[in-house]
Structure formats: C-alpha cells, structure tokens
Amino acid sequence: MAGHSHAKNVMHQKGKSDAKRARMFNKIAREIAVSAKLGSADPSSNPRLRAAIAEARANNMPRDRIERAIKSAQPGALDNANYEEVRYEGYGPGGAALIIEALTDNRNRTASEIRTALTKHGGSLGESNSVSFMFSRIGQIIFSASAASSDAVLEAVIEAGGENVESGADGHDITTSVDDFGAVRDALEKKFGAPQSAKLTWKPQNLVPVTGEAAQNLIKLLEALDDNDDVQNVSGNFDIAAAELERLVS
C-alpha cells in the first residue's frame, strides 16, 4: 500500500467496528461543521461543505447526524467549538515521512498526543516543512465506479483540465493541480453528481519501501493516529507490499 492513499485505507483491511465507525463519524462531522462555519451553511454555494457531505453519505452517515453537524456551526449553537486546521510533519518507522492534518480546539493537546504516538511507535515529530518538500500538493477527486464508465470519466477529466485519472473496481481517482482543482471538481460534479471525496492532499514524490518489524510498527502508528479524534488525514511516502500488509492486519 502506498502512503499517498490515506491511512484510513489501512483500517479498511481490519473492518469497521462500532467504535471505529463512531470515530469516523466524529471526524466527518467535525469537517462538516468547520466547512459550514468557514463558508455558507448551504451546500449548493459551499464546495467544501458539499464534499464533506458527500463523504458522509459515502460512509453511510445518518442524515440527522449530518444536519446536526451543520447546525452546530451556526451562531448560538450549544456545541460551537472553535476548531482550527493544523499540520504536523514527522517520521514514522522505516524512515517514512508523514504529514498529519488535524482539526483541533486545543493545539497543545493535539501536538502532545501526536508526538506521543510517534515516539511510542518508533517515529518522531519534526519541525514545520521538515518533510513537506518531499510531497506535491494536489487536488484529488474520487467517484464511485458506478458513477460513469472509465472512458466517460477520462474524456470529462481531459475536457475539464485535470491531470490524471486512474479507474478500477474501487472507483475513479482523479488528480488535478491546486489551481485547477475547483474548476475540475465543479465540471465533473455537473456531469456525474457529487463525488465521494474532493479535497487537496499530499502526494509523495518518491516512495520508501517499509517491511518487517518497521512495517508492523508503522501500521500500529497509523492505527493510533486514526484513533485520535483530532486527526483528519495522514499522508506518507511509505510503500507496504500488499502481501505483507494482508499478513500484518489479518
């Protein structure tokens, strides 16, 4: 598994327990609330909120939970925490570079928890921009395989100005430049409906193979980060062979 697929993909190998599903819903709800607070509470005029709601629906999040998350961002709401976006950078086992993106209402708490998780599993927290130079910032848009045929998606991506598309049984994974992300997302949404996911992310310029004990510790680290309510996304430059990944998480 390549690290530019978010760490939650590792978790799919282990299935979704009720506790993990609850944490996932909490993370999505936080993104919905922040999106609604930073922009409009109307998804039709707020692309980031539309993307968050699309991700919620793709993960079978109940409608009332989505609506509560939007309402929580409104002035006067009882649960109106002030979340801010924070990025942490560091290294995991095997020399894997990691970028950890969080939404937090307490920077000191989140930094301490992430540092502890990294240290416990053989990693270390670095300074700002200590590893981001190893990545490219890109736009990523994901549609389900049933949204359209691979030929139709490819044609639409080329027409919209996207950079690349990879289609398979799991869906259509489209990448764009940061500057073109909004225009490509809007063009594809008009053709195929709301995507499962649409966000800016980090793509590693090169991959570092991680094997053996280091791979096992890296997976434990990713699990620990996934269990942290503040952590929204983890990107890395690691590559764990499919056979080894299946052995380690089975």
VOBADREN-21357 format. One record per residue (C-alpha): residue in one letter; x, y, z. Coordinates in steps of 0.25 Angstrom, whole numbers, padded with zeros to 4 digits, always signed. Example, Ala and Ser with C-alpha at 12.3 -4.5 7.8 and 13.67 -1.06 7.14 Angstrom:
<rs>
A+0049-0018+0031/S+0055-0004+0029/
</rs>
This chain:
<rs>
M+0000+0000+0000/A+0006+0014-0004/G+0005+0024+0006/H-0002+0035-0002/S-0014+0026+0000/H-0019+0032+0013/A-0016+0024+0026/K-0031+0020+0027/N-0029+0011+0015/V-0021+0002+0024/M-0032+0002+0034/H-0041-0004+0023/Q-0033-0016+0024/K-0038-0018+0038/G-0052-0016+0036/K-0061-0005+0043/S-0064-0008+0058/D-0075+0001+0064/A-0064+0009+0071/K-0056+0012+0059/R-0069+0015+0051/A-0073+0025+0063/R-0059+0032+0062/M-0060+0033+0047/F-0074+0039+0048/N-0068+0049+0058/K-0057+0053+0049/I-0066+0055+0037/A-0076+0063+0046/R-0064+0072+0050/E-0061+0074+0036/I-0075+0078+0032/A-0076+0087+0044/V-0063+0094+0040/S-0067+0095+0026/A-0081+0101+0029/K-0074+0111+0039/L-0063+0116+0029/G-0073+0117+0017/S-0088+0116+0015/A-0097+0106+0022/D-0103+0104+0009/P-0096+0093+0002/S-0100+0098-0012/S-0091+0110-0010/N-0080+0103-0002/P-0072+0093-0009/R-0064+0089+0003/L-0077+0086+0010/R-0083+0079-0002/A-0070+0070-0002/A-0071+0067+0013/I-0086+0063+0012/A-0083+0054+0000/E-0072+0047+0008/A-0082+0046+0020/R-0092+0039+0011/A-0082+0030+0004/N-0079+0025+0018/N-0094+0023+0022/M-0094+0034+0032/P-0109+0037+0037/R-0115+0049+0031/D-0119+0055+0044/R-0104+0054+0049/I-0101+0062+0036/E-0111+0072+0039/R-0107+0073+0054/A-0092+0076+0049/I-0097+0087+0040/K-0105+0093+0051/S-0094+0092+0061/A-0086+0103+0053/Q-0097+0113+0054/P-0096+0125+0063/G-0102+0122+0077/A-0101+0107+0075/L-0098+0099+0088/D-0087+0091+0082/N-0080+0103+0075/A-0065+0099+0077/N-0055+0107+0070/Y-0047+0097+0062/E-0034+0101+0054/E-0026+0094+0044/V-0013+0089+0048/R-0002+0082+0040/Y+0009+0073+0047/E+0021+0067+0040/G+0030+0056+0044/Y+0035+0042+0042/G+0030+0028+0045/P+0037+0015+0046/G+0045+0011+0034/G+0048+0025+0031/A+0034+0028+0025/A+0031+0043+0024/L+0018+0047+0029/I+0008+0059+0028/I-0003+0059+0039/E-0014+0068+0037/A-0023+0071+0049/L-0035+0080+0053/T-0034+0083+0067/D-0039+0093+0078/N-0026+0091+0086/R-0013+0091+0079/N-0005+0088+0091/R-0013+0075+0094/T-0013+0070+0079/A+0002+0073+0078/S+0005+0065+0090/E-0003+0054+0086/I+0003+0053+0073/R+0017+0054+0078/T+0014+0043+0088/A+0008+0033+0077/L+0020+0036+0068/T+0030+0033+0079/K+0023+0021+0084/H+0024+0014+0071/G+0038+0018+0067/G+0035+0031+0060/S+0038+0046+0063/L+0031+0059+0061/G+0038+0069+0052/E+0038+0084+0050/S+0029+0091+0040/N+0033+0088+0026/S+0042+0077+0030/V+0036+0067+0021/S+0026+0074+0012/F+0037+0077+0002/M+0036+0062-0001/F+0022+0063-0006/S+0014+0071-0016/R+0001+0078-0012/I-0010+0073-0022/G-0025+0072-0023/Q-0031+0059-0022/I-0046+0055-0026/I-0052+0041-0025/F-0064+0036-0031/S-0070+0022-0029/A-0068+0012-0041/S-0083+0013-0043/A-0083+0028-0046/A-0079+0026-0060/S-0070+0018-0070/S-0055+0019-0069/D-0056+0025-0084/A-0066+0035-0080/V-0058+0040-0068/L-0045+0040-0075/E-0052+0049-0086/A-0058+0058-0076/V-0045+0060-0068/I-0037+0063-0080/E-0048+0073-0084/A-0048+0080-0070/G-0033+0081-0070/G-0030+0070-0060/E-0016+0064-0059/N-0019+0049-0058/V-0029+0039-0055/E-0028+0024-0050/S-0040+0016-0052/G-0043+0002-0046/A-0052-0007-0038/D-0051+0003-0026/G-0055+0015-0034/H-0049+0027-0041/D-0037+0034-0035/I-0035+0048-0042/T-0023+0057-0039/T-0022+0072-0042/S-0013+0084-0040/V-0016+0092-0028/D-0020+0104-0037/D-0029+0095-0045/F-0036+0087-0034/G-0048+0096-0032/A-0051+0097-0047/V-0049+0082-0050/R-0057+0078-0038/D-0069+0087-0042/A-0069+0082-0056/L-0069+0067-0052/E-0079+0069-0042/K-0089+0075-0052/K-0086+0062-0061/F-0086+0051-0051/G-0092+0057-0038/A-0086+0059-0025/P-0072+0051-0023/Q-0069+0042-0012/S-0058+0051-0008/A-0052+0064-0013/K-0040+0071-0005/L-0026+0076-0006/T-0016+0065-0002/W-0001+0062-0002/K+0005+0053-0012/P+0019+0047-0009/Q+0030+0050-0020/N+0036+0036-0017/L+0032+0024-0009/V+0040+0018+0002/P+0038+0002+0004/V+0035-0002+0018/T+0036-0016+0022/G+0037-0026+0034/E+0036-0020+0048/A+0037-0006+0043/A+0024-0008+0035/Q+0017-0015+0047/N+0021-0003+0055/L+0016+0007+0044/I+0003+0001+0044/K+0001+0002+0059/L+0005+0016+0058/L-0006+0019+0047/E-0016+0012+0056/A-0012+0021+0067/L-0014+0033+0059/D-0027+0028+0053/D-0032+0027+0067/N-0029+0041+0070/D-0042+0049+0068/D-0034+0062+0064/V-0026+0055+0053/Q-0033+0056+0040/N-0023+0051+0029/V-0010+0045+0029/S-0001+0045+0016/G+0012+0038+0015/N+0023+0033+0005/F+0023+0019+0010/D+0020+0006+0002/I+0016-0007+0009/A+0015-0019-0001/A+0000-0024-0002/A+0004-0038+0003/E+0011-0032+0015/L+0000-0023+0018/E-0010-0034+0018/R-0001-0043+0027/L+0001-0031+0037/V-0014-0027+0038/S-0021-0041+0037/
</rs>
